[in-house]
Amino acid sequence: MAGGMGWGIRGQYGHETGAMIAGVLMGFTLVLFFWPQATSLSAARVVALTVLGISFGGSMTYGQTVGLTHDSPLIGNWAALRWGMLGLMIKGGVWMGFAGVFMGMGFGGKRYRPLEIAMLIPALFVALCLGIWLFNQPFDPENRLLPQLYFSDHWHWEPNSDVKPRRENWGGLLCSLIALAFYTGVIRKDRLARNMAIAGFIAGGIGFPSGQAIQALNAWNPEFFRMGVLSWLEPVLPYMNWWNMMEITFGAVAGFFLAVGLWFNRHMIQEAEESDEPTEISPGWEFTLLICHVYFLVGSGFFAVAELSEYQSFGLILCAIPLIGVLGGRYWPYLCALPVAAIPIAGKTLLNLSYQSTYTAIATGWVLYVIIPMTLSLVLALWLANLGRQGQKSLAFARIGLLFTTWLYFGLNLAFFRIPWPFTEEVTGRTPSTVIFIVCSVALTLAVIFGGFRTREPEHTSR
């Protein structure tokens, strides 16, 4: 449910920063159930690393890949359907593969140093460029030269249409993922990171095609959902946002298989002691890095600062500063999991509701969508960091963090949806998704409540 809700909400916000919502909710949930006796700081690192890892795939284009499986001119074209699903399997696998490997780096107990990551990131960028050169070149639409393994729409599928091919980079990210898995698994001998890279690839490789199968089924055979045991759906079908149903299903299936992968490898989860967690970046440098990242993030995302236009072009660039802060600082893990991940979501909500439309007055929008949520997120992050220094365990940290972020992102998304409550008279295409998000939010809240009563001893041992 954390994955389904997080990925469904991501659809409104998009790209790397939108994907972080799912990373936040899944990270807190996995800590809650798999790592209740760890230190708060270790748990915060797991959540932050999951947030950063799941953002990497946001730079991939996939809209036309989805279109190969359900666009009206291609309905009935089984070759296009198979090719599109293959592309979604690869892209989904890459997307969740990064989430898995970074999550494993947090759970596995290996200490990754800031300088080590600072040196690793350029190497991963070299692998990214090499992969793009190998798999995503040539790209010359004017002369109709496209890569052999090209999963967006092109003239082969629609020879008589005005096709506008999109540049793909999945090959670069795939090579970067392989390089990261090799480094963590072979060089650093971090078996959990290696295994979770595989589990993540399987999770995304199954999740993305599974979600799109529902949307494609409706496009190819819309009567399917009106027949037999599914006939009860007929009254709500006119209001179904099938694209968002695809996103919710993708997130739910991927979240499920990530959890299953972690469960199978639970004996590798390390118990971290506070004495094993030295911080290598002073608070002054931590907040300097924070100010720089927020400036780059806001400047590139909302103010179109020309010098910062490439900051969000690749997850490797976007996450370079946060990775150094998360692995070397005491405050950055908490800040990354809470206010830093929320900044783009709060900003895009304000932009949509108060600047791109007149749904909310500008002054009111700033207060409701930015000032209040960001203040609460910042205060909560600093409070949890202080509690962590006093010995708070990960169970309490995860309960507080999951409860807050569940309702934070539910509330911002509900406002973005123009508050389509299911019990009002006006039903819109956003109402079914809202019902699903309500169910998920309530379920995650119950998980927080009842998770606090678990008193079992850790089953795993350090290896």
Secondary structure, 3 states (H helix, E strand, C coil): CHHHHHHHHHHHHCHHHHHHHHHHHHHHHHHHHHCCCCEHHHHHHHHHHHHHHHHHHHHCCCHHHHHHHHCHHHCCCHHHHHHHHHHHHHHHHHHHHHHHHHHHHHHCCCCCCHHHHHHHHHHHHHHHHHHHHHHCCCCEHHHCECCCCCCCCCCCCCCCCCCCCCCCCHHHHHHHHHHHHHHHHHHCCCHHHHHHHHHHHHHHHHHHHHHHHHHHHHHHCHHHHHCHHHHHHHHHHHHCCHHHHHHHHHHHHHHHHHHHHHHHCHHHCCCCCHHHCCCCCCHHHHHHHHHHHHHHHHHHHCCCCHHHCCCCCCHHHHCHHHHHHHHHCCCHHHHHHHHHHHHHHHHHHHHHHHHCCCCCCHHHHHHHHHHHHHHHHHHHHHHHHHHHHCCCEHHHHHHHHHHHHHHHHHHHHHHHCCCCCCCCCCCCCCHHHHHHHHHHHHHHHHHHHHHCCCCCCCCCCCC
